[in-house]
Each structure stands twice: as C-alpha cells, then as structure tokens.
Amino acid sequence: MNHETMNQVQTGIGAKTLEDRALRLFIVLSAFFCVNAVLAEFIGVKIFALEDTLGIAALQWNLFGQSGSLSFTAGTLLWPVVFLMTDVINEFFGRRGVRTISWLAALLIVYGFVFAFAAISLAPADWWVKAAQSQGVDDYQAAFSAVFGQGLWTIAGSLVAFMLGQLIDVAVFHRIRNVTGEKHIWLRATGSTAVSQLVDSFVVLYIAFVLGPQKWPTSLFLAVSTVNYAYKMLAAIAMIPLIYLVRAAIVRYLGQARAEQLRDEAAV
C-alpha cells in the first residue's frame, strides 16, 4: 500500500468516525457543558438583586438572623444549564462521560483563570486606562482586575465544590436509576441535583467566604447558602419539562435502537 493510498484509508476512517451520531452528540453536549461552566465561573463575580431585576418590592426575607433582599451571583443564570447537561450526559454516556467532561471543564476553568491573571499583570497602555471615563469607569485597569481577578479562595472554593458536586451527582443519579430502571427520569435528574447541589452550595461559600479572608459569620454563611440552594432546586424543578424535551430530541436524532443501546451501556 503506497503512501497516497494509506492517507486515503486514514482519511476515510476519520470521516467515518466523525459521522457517528453518538460521538457528535457527545462532542456537542461536552462543548455546551464546558462553555457554560467556564462562563458561570467568570460572570459569577457579579452579585445581582433579584427583586430589583424583576421590578418588584424587596421580599425582606429573614433567615438565620439575616434579612434583606435576595441576592445571587450572575453565575446562577448558567448553572441550571450545567445541571441539565450533566443529567443528559449521565443518561446516555454514563459515569465515565460525566467524569470526563467534569475534569475537562475544571481544567478549562483553571486555564482561563491563569490567563486572566496573566492579562491583569500586563502593563496597561496609558490611554487605555482612561478610555472608559465617559462610561463612568475612571480606571479601566482597576475595573479589569476587579472583574477578572477573583480571589484565590473563591476560585478554589468553586473548583472544589464543582468537582465534588459532579461526582456526587453521577453517583446519586445511577443509584436512583438502579432502583427505578428507565422510569421516572424526572426523579433521578432532580434527585441527583438535590443532593449534589446541597453539597455544592454550602462548600463553595464555606471555602470562599468562611475560610477565606472575609470570615463570614456562621449566620450569614447559612443564610446565603440556603437561599442559593433553594434557587437551584427551584430552577431544577422548572427545567424538568426541558429534560424530557431534550431527551426526546436526542432519541429522534440517534434513532430508537441506538439511543437504547447507549442508555443500556450508560447504566452499567
């Protein structure tokens, strides 16, 4: 077999591999999972007031001696999508699929923060520092550093909580699946999220703000963690119909036989 023929054979094999719908599905789901996880980490530096955003009066909640309006990180906009992707990948690609994308996402988050800190350390151009004064930003470098230079305690807390939550999610998901079989998709999806996010919501804030330099009091830590967990659970419940819609779309894309094969392999 000459060199040209060998290249043709290899090209044909590569093209055939990429034609596998299951592989393309995993690539798309993984990419969507990772980009949402990375974006959630970076936009999470912003804290928004829920009532003001919705244009309603402050609810003035009182929990563990803490009261006020409901405040969340902007990352909460994207984490429900990450939960959905986790459950879908769990359903069709099993433990190994979830663990693979979770480690990949964690590495990408670290990669992103490394270059964010590298960009912060670059000496800014004099004209650029004052470039946004007309927008109310007196020092562009300080603003850039504040937004992208999240504290190491926050980054560490997010990464530890993310990986711990993902590993718990996949374990609980399959434990429920072993009991219910292919029935009650909503139960294994919501149940796994309920347990994993209970851990995630408290771990991330404990590492970032109790162990970290801010030293939050226990009452504040418990109040904010509980509110964030409640939001995540409400979001998970609201997305139950979407889980069924995405699952149905995937079955149509793969075909019934191929979808059942993947689910059977994922359940092992």
Helices and strands as residue ranges (DSSP letters): H 3-18, H 21-43, E 47-49, H 50-54, E 61-63, E 66-68, E 71-73, G 74-77, H 79-121, H 126-129, G 133-135, H 140-148, H 152-180, H 185-205, I 206-210, H 218-238, H 240-254, H 256-266
